[in-house]
Amino acid sequence: MESVEIALSTAKEAANWLRSRGATRVLLFGSLAGGGFLPNRSDIDLYFEGFSDSEALAVTGRLLDVYGEGSIDPVPAQFCSQRLRLDIEAAGIPV
């Protein structure tokens, strides 16, 4: 990632793609949401809901294919620990 602005644009693009596939909620969390994003060192953390297990795995794989494993960290709700989900819901930003 080159800058915070590019990372935010990428997060919005990925969130729009997730919603077009059926996501009911997408939250940005982690360093980009919290202001600690470091270009070329941080990734984009996206939590999403609304998919069956197999659909969640498929869209996760697609996001990783398109954006790369070091650029985006997709977190499907059903594969997220309760503790992490609570943290995301407390600090996540709807995208």
N, C-alpha and C positions, 0 to 999 in steps of 0.2 A: 504494500500500500504506500502510495506516495504522500498522502496528506489526509488529515481528518475529513476534509470536504469530500475527497474521493471515496473514503471509507463510508461516510454517511450516505453518499449517492449509491454506492454498491449495496449497502444495507437496505435502502428503500427499494432498489431494483429487485433484490432477492425476496424481500417481503411481498412485493407486488406479485412476483412469480408464484410464491407460496399460496397467496390468496387466490390467484387464478386457478390453482390446482385444488382448492378446497379448504385451505387453512382458515380456521375461524378466529384465530388470534395469533399475532406475531409480536414478540417483545424483543427489543434490543437490550442487552445487558452487558456487564463486564466493563472493560476499560473504555470502550467507545461511548457507552452510556454514562459512565462515571467521570469522564474527563481525564482519564489517565492514559489515553491512547497514544502509543508511540509508533509513528510511521516506520515501516519495514521491520517492526518487532512484534506488534500486536495483531490479533486477528479480530474478526467481527463475530460476536456471539449473538446468535438468534435462537430464541425459544419459540416453538410453535405448537399449536393444538389443532385438532380437527381431523386427524387421519387415523385409519386403522393401522395396526402394527406394520403390515406389509406395505401399505402406502407410505407410511412414515419412513421406512427404510429406503423405499424407492426414491422419494423426493430428497432425502438426505444424500443418497448416492449421487443424484443428479446435481445437487448444489456443489458437492465436493468436486465432481467432474468439471463443472463450469468455472468455479472460482478457485479451486485448488485447496488442498488440505491445510496449507499454512495461512490462507487468507480468510477463510470462513469456518466457523464452528457451529453447525446446525445442531440444535438440541430439541428433539421431539419430546413432547410432554410425557408420553407413556414410558420413555426410557430415562426419565429424569428422576433423581432421588427426591424424596419429600423435602429434605432439607434444602437442596438446591432450588427446588420449585418455590419454596417459601421466600428464599432470598431474591429470586428473579421477580416474583410477584411484588415484593416490597420495593425493589429498586428499578425494575425493568421499565422501559419506555415503549409504548405502543408505536409500531412502525407501519 
